[in-house]
Amino acid sequence: MNKRYLTLISRIEDELSDLEEVVERVEKAWQRVEKSNDDLYLDSVALNLHGFYAGLERVFELIATEIDESKPEGASWHRDLLRQMGVEIKQVRRAILSKETINELDEYRGFRHIVRNVYTFNLSKKRLEPLVVELSAVFEQVEDELEEFIKFMEAEGS
């Protein structure tokens, strides 16, 4: 198999393993938010939700750089990169993410932007709750789609 593909597959799998832990940390911190209503646990949830999307974005950047050989630039590059993952590139690769997954991940991308630009004490439990409630299902969906992409790379690289 192509060494470049093997390296990329390993990096994606490693990132997915780390993201699984991030999801568990969000869920654990959210349980504490629910029990204690302590804003400091809310900060932990927000930070880990930020880390969730940041980790996925690292995977998308790897794919854009290593496979597509084209990473978006400019002010909207984060949004454009996510959209790029939903596009088939003829003679290069299939679409990696479904439109549904892209729409769901766009919520986390937008939240990550908020976390970077406001003080955490301005975040509300009400704003975080839908992201937390959907996180496990969204991660499972992304993981399934990335694993399908890995199978594609394995077949192409053989």
CYANA upper distance limits for C-alpha pairs under 8 A (distance plus 0.5 A):
  1 MET  CA      5 TYR  CA      7.84
  1 MET  CA      6 LEU  CA      7.49
  1 MET  CA    154 GLU  CA      7.79
  1 MET  CA    157 GLY  CA      5.43
  1 MET  CA    158 SER  CA      5.32
  2 ASN  CA      6 LEU  CA      6.84
  2 ASN  CA    157 GLY  CA      5.64
  2 ASN  CA    158 SER  CA      7.64
  3 LYS  CA      7 THR  CA      6.65
  4 ARG  CA      8 LEU  CA      6.72
  4 ARG  CA     66 GLU  CA      8.23
  5 TYR  CA      9 ILE  CA      6.48
  5 TYR  CA    153 MET  CA      7.01
  5 TYR  CA    154 GLU  CA      8.01
  5 TYR  CA    157 GLY  CA      7.18
  6 LEU  CA     10 SER  CA      6.68
  7 THR  CA     11 ARG  CA      6.74
  8 LEU  CA     12 ILE  CA      6.63
  8 LEU  CA     62 LEU  CA      7.82
  8 LEU  CA     63 ILE  CA      8.21
  8 LEU  CA     66 GLU  CA      8.14
  9 ILE  CA     13 GLU  CA      6.61
  9 ILE  CA    150 ILE  CA      6.73
  9 ILE  CA    153 MET  CA      8.47
 10 SER  CA     14 ASP  CA      6.55
 11 ARG  CA     15 GLU  CA      6.64
 11 ARG  CA     59 VAL  CA      8.38
 12 ILE  CA     16 LEU  CA      6.64
 12 ILE  CA     59 VAL  CA      6.50
 13 GLU  CA     17 SER  CA      6.74
 14 ASP  CA     18 ASP  CA      6.94
 15 GLU  CA     19 LEU  CA      6.58
 15 GLU  CA     55 GLY  CA      7.16
 15 GLU  CA     56 LEU  CA      8.25
 15 GLU  CA     59 VAL  CA      7.68
 16 LEU  CA     20 GLU  CA      6.68
 16 LEU  CA    143 GLU  CA      7.56
 17 SER  CA     21 GLU  CA      7.28
 18 ASP  CA     22 VAL  CA      6.93
 19 LEU  CA     23 VAL  CA      6.71
 19 LEU  CA     52 PHE  CA      6.65
 19 LEU  CA     55 GLY  CA      7.21
 19 LEU  CA     56 LEU  CA      8.45
 20 GLU  CA     24 GLU  CA      6.92
 20 GLU  CA    139 PHE  CA      8.40
 21 GLU  CA     25 ARG  CA      6.73
 22 VAL  CA     26 VAL  CA      6.76
 22 VAL  CA     48 ASN  CA      6.60
 22 VAL  CA     49 LEU  CA      8.35
 22 VAL  CA     51 GLY  CA      7.73
 22 VAL  CA     52 PHE  CA      6.80
 23 VAL  CA     27 GLU  CA      6.83
 23 VAL  CA     48 ASN  CA      8.19
 23 VAL  CA     49 LEU  CA      8.48
 23 VAL  CA     52 PHE  CA      7.72
 23 VAL  CA    135 LEU  CA      7.49
 23 VAL  CA    136 SER  CA      7.15
 23 VAL  CA    139 PHE  CA      8.33
 24 GLU  CA     28 LYS  CA      6.61
 25 ARG  CA     29 ALA  CA      6.52
 25 ARG  CA     45 VAL  CA      8.21
 25 ARG  CA     48 ASN  CA      7.57
 26 VAL  CA     30 TRP  CA      6.47
 26 VAL  CA     44 SER  CA      7.90
 26 VAL  CA     45 VAL  CA      5.59
 26 VAL  CA     48 ASN  CA      6.43
 26 VAL  CA     49 LEU  CA      7.38
 26 VAL  CA    132 VAL  CA      7.60
 27 GLU  CA     31 GLN  CA      6.77
 27 GLU  CA     45 VAL  CA      8.44
 27 GLU  CA    132 VAL  CA      7.63
 28 LYS  CA     32 ARG  CA      7.14
 29 ALA  CA     33 VAL  CA      6.78
 29 ALA  CA     41 TYR  CA      6.19
 29 ALA  CA     42 LEU  CA      7.77
 29 ALA  CA     44 SER  CA      6.92
 29 ALA  CA     45 VAL  CA      6.33
 30 TRP  CA     34 GLU  CA      6.70
 30 TRP  CA     41 TYR  CA      7.63
 30 TRP  CA     42 LEU  CA      7.62
 30 TRP  CA     45 VAL  CA      6.84
 30 TRP  CA    132 VAL  CA      8.05
 31 GLN  CA     35 LYS  CA      6.79
 32 ARG  CA     36 SER  CA      6.37
 32 ARG  CA     37 ASN  CA      7.89
 32 ARG  CA     38 ASP  CA      8.22
 32 ARG  CA     41 TYR  CA      7.03
 33 VAL  CA     37 ASN  CA      5.21
 33 VAL  CA     38 ASP  CA      6.24
 33 VAL  CA     39 ASP  CA      7.76
 33 VAL  CA     41 TYR  CA      6.05
 33 VAL  CA     42 LEU  CA      6.62
 37 ASN  CA     41 TYR  CA      8.46
 38 ASP  CA     42 LEU  CA      7.41
 39 ASP  CA     43 ASP  CA      6.86
 39 ASP  CA    121 PHE  CA      7.93
 40 LEU  CA     44 SER  CA      7.10
 41 TYR  CA     45 VAL  CA      6.87
 42 LEU  CA     46 ALA  CA      6.71
 42 LEU  CA    125 LYS  CA      7.53
 43 ASP  CA     47 LEU  CA      6.59
 43 ASP  CA    120 THR  CA      6.54
 43 ASP  CA    121 PHE  CA      8.24
 44 SER  CA     48 ASN  CA      6.61
 45 VAL  CA     49 LEU  CA      6.57
 45 VAL  CA    128 LEU  CA      8.47
 46 ALA  CA     50 HIS  CA      6.65
 46 ALA  CA    115 VAL  CA      7.48
 46 ALA  CA    120 THR  CA      8.20
 46 ALA  CA    128 LEU  CA      7.83
 47 LEU  CA     51 GLY  CA      6.72
 47 LEU  CA    115 VAL  CA      8.00
 48 ASN  CA     52 PHE  CA      6.55
 49 LEU  CA     53 TYR  CA      7.13
 49 LEU  CA    108 TYR  CA      7.73
 49 LEU  CA    111 PHE  CA      8.50
 49 LEU  CA    112 ARG  CA      7.69
 49 LEU  CA    131 LEU  CA      8.48
 49 LEU  CA    132 VAL  CA      8.47
 50 HIS  CA     54 ALA  CA      6.66
 50 HIS  CA    108 TYR  CA      8.02
 50 HIS  CA    111 PHE  CA      7.71
 50 HIS  CA    112 ARG  CA      5.19
 50 HIS  CA    115 VAL  CA      7.35
 51 GLY  CA     55 GLY  CA      6.43
 52 PHE  CA     56 LEU  CA      6.99
 53 TYR  CA     57 GLU  CA      6.54
 53 TYR  CA    105 LEU  CA      8.16
 53 TYR  CA    108 TYR  CA      6.52
 53 TYR  CA    109 ARG  CA      6.57
 53 TYR  CA    112 ARG  CA      7.36
 54 ALA  CA     58 ARG  CA      6.81
 54 ALA  CA    112 ARG  CA      8.24
 55 GLY  CA     59 VAL  CA      7.14
 56 LEU  CA     60 PHE  CA      6.83
 57 GLU  CA     61 GLU  CA      6.54
 57 GLU  CA     78 HIS  CA      8.50
 57 GLU  CA     82 LEU  CA      8.21
 58 ARG  CA     62 LEU  CA      6.72
 59 VAL  CA     63 ILE  CA      6.85
 60 PHE  CA     64 ALA  CA      6.57
 60 PHE  CA     81 LEU  CA      7.47
 60 PHE  CA     82 LEU  CA      7.74
 60 PHE  CA     85 MET  CA      7.43
 61 GLU  CA     65 THR  CA      6.46
 61 GLU  CA     71 LYS  CA      7.40
 61 GLU  CA     81 LEU  CA      7.93
 62 LEU  CA     66 GLU  CA      6.25
 62 LEU  CA     67 ILE  CA      8.34
 63 ILE  CA     67 ILE  CA      5.74
 63 ILE  CA     68 ASP  CA      7.00
 64 ALA  CA     68 ASP  CA      5.21
 64 ALA  CA     69 GLU  CA      6.29
 64 ALA  CA     70 SER  CA      6.04
 64 ALA  CA     71 LYS  CA      5.75
 64 ALA  CA     81 LEU  CA      8.27
 65 THR  CA     69 GLU  CA      5.16
 65 THR  CA     70 SER  CA      6.33
 65 THR  CA     71 LYS  CA      6.54
 67 ILE  CA     92 VAL  CA      7.80
 67 ILE  CA     93 ARG  CA      8.24
 68 ASP  CA     89 ILE  CA      8.23
 68 ASP  CA     92 VAL  CA      7.52
 68 ASP  CA     93 ARG  CA      8.38
 71 LYS  CA     81 LEU  CA      7.42
 72 PRO  CA     77 TRP  CA      5.55
 72 PRO  CA     78 HIS  CA      8.35
 72 PRO  CA     80 ASP  CA      6.71
 72 PRO  CA     81 LEU  CA      6.46
 73 GLU  CA     77 TRP  CA      5.44
 76 SER  CA     80 ASP  CA      6.61
 77 TRP  CA     81 LEU  CA      6.31
 78 HIS  CA     82 LEU  CA      6.98
 78 HIS  CA    109 ARG  CA      8.31
 79 ARG  CA     83 ARG  CA      6.85
 79 ARG  CA    106 ASP  CA      8.06
 79 ARG  CA    109 ARG  CA      8.23
 80 ASP  CA     84 GLN  CA      6.52
 81 LEU  CA     85 MET  CA      7.10
 82 LEU  CA     86 GLY  CA      7.76
 82 LEU  CA    102 ILE  CA      7.18
 82 LEU  CA    106 ASP  CA      8.17
 83 ARG  CA     87 VAL  CA      7.44
 83 ARG  CA    102 ILE  CA      7.37
 85 MET  CA     95 ALA  CA      6.67
 85 MET  CA     96 ILE  CA      5.83
 85 MET  CA     97 LEU  CA      6.16
 86 GLY  CA     95 ALA  CA      5.43
 86 GLY  CA     96 ILE  CA      6.17
 86 GLY  CA     97 LEU  CA      5.25
 86 GLY  CA     98 SER  CA      6.35
 86 GLY  CA     99 LYS  CA      6.89
 86 GLY  CA    102 ILE  CA      7.56
 87 VAL  CA     94 ARG  CA      7.82
 87 VAL  CA     95 ALA  CA      5.25
 87 VAL  CA     96 ILE  CA      7.86
 88 GLU  CA     93 ARG  CA      6.52
 88 GLU  CA     94 ARG  CA      5.00
 88 GLU  CA     95 ALA  CA      4.64
 88 GLU  CA     96 ILE  CA      8.17
 89 ILE  CA     93 ARG  CA      5.82
 89 ILE  CA     94 ARG  CA      6.79
 89 ILE  CA     95 ALA  CA      7.75
 90 LYS  CA     94 ARG  CA      7.99
 94 ARG  CA    149 PHE  CA      8.37
 96 ILE  CA    145 GLU  CA      6.89
 96 ILE  CA    146 LEU  CA      7.10
 96 ILE  CA    148 GLU  CA      8.46
 96 ILE  CA    149 PHE  CA      6.50
 97 LEU  CA    101 THR  CA      6.62
 97 LEU  CA    102 ILE  CA      6.95
 97 LEU  CA    142 VAL  CA      7.77
 97 LEU  CA    145 GLU  CA      6.56
 97 LEU  CA    146 LEU  CA      8.10
 98 SER  CA    102 ILE  CA      6.77
 98 SER  CA    145 GLU  CA      8.38
 99 LYS  CA    103 ASN  CA      6.68
100 GLU  CA    104 GLU  CA      6.82
101 THR  CA    105 LEU  CA      6.51
101 THR  CA    138 VAL  CA      7.75
101 THR  CA    141 GLN  CA      7.57
101 THR  CA    142 VAL  CA      7.29
102 ILE  CA    106 ASP  CA      6.48
103 ASN  CA    107 GLU  CA      7.55
104 GLU  CA    108 TYR  CA      7.81
104 GLU  CA    138 VAL  CA      7.58
105 LEU  CA    109 ARG  CA      6.71
105 LEU  CA    138 VAL  CA      8.09
106 ASP  CA    110 GLY  CA      6.54
107 GLU  CA    111 PHE  CA      6.66
107 GLU  CA    131 LEU  CA      8.23
108 TYR  CA    112 ARG  CA      6.51
108 TYR  CA    131 LEU  CA      7.67
109 ARG  CA    113 HIS  CA      6.95
110 GLY  CA    114 ILE  CA      6.98
111 PHE  CA    115 VAL  CA      6.75
112 ARG  CA    116 ARG  CA      6.85
113 HIS  CA    117 ASN  CA      6.90
114 ILE  CA    118 VAL  CA      6.54
115 VAL  CA    119 TYR  CA      7.84
115 VAL  CA    120 THR  CA      7.41
118 VAL  CA    122 ASN  CA      7.31
119 TYR  CA    123 LEU  CA      8.00
123 LEU  CA    127 ARG  CA      7.57
123 LEU  CA    128 LEU  CA      8.27
124 SER  CA    128 LEU  CA      7.05
125 LYS  CA    129 GLU  CA      6.44
126 LYS  CA    130 PRO  CA      8.19
127 ARG  CA    131 LEU  CA      8.31
128 LEU  CA    132 VAL  CA      6.74
129 GLU  CA    133 VAL  CA      6.51
130 PRO  CA    134 GLU  CA      6.63
131 LEU  CA    135 LEU  CA      6.32
132 VAL  CA    136 SER  CA      8.32
134 GLU  CA    138 VAL  CA      6.52
135 LEU  CA    139 PHE  CA      6.46
136 SER  CA    140 GLU  CA      6.66
137 ALA  CA    141 GLN  CA      6.69
138 VAL  CA    142 VAL  CA      6.67
139 PHE  CA    143 GLU  CA      6.40
140 GLU  CA    144 ASP  CA      6.60
141 GLN  CA    145 GLU  CA      6.79
142 VAL  CA    146 LEU  CA      6.56
143 GLU  CA    147 GLU  CA      6.52
144 ASP  CA    148 GLU  CA      6.77
145 GLU  CA    149 PHE  CA      6.84
146 LEU  CA    150 ILE  CA      6.69
147 GLU  CA    151 LYS  CA      6.82
148 GLU  CA    152 PHE  CA      6.79
149 PHE  CA    153 MET  CA      6.76
150 ILE  CA    154 GLU  CA      6.65
151 LYS  CA    155 ALA  CA      6.68
152 PHE  CA    156 GLU  CA      6.60
153 MET  CA    157 GLY  CA      6.25
154 GLU  CA    158 SER  CA      6.67
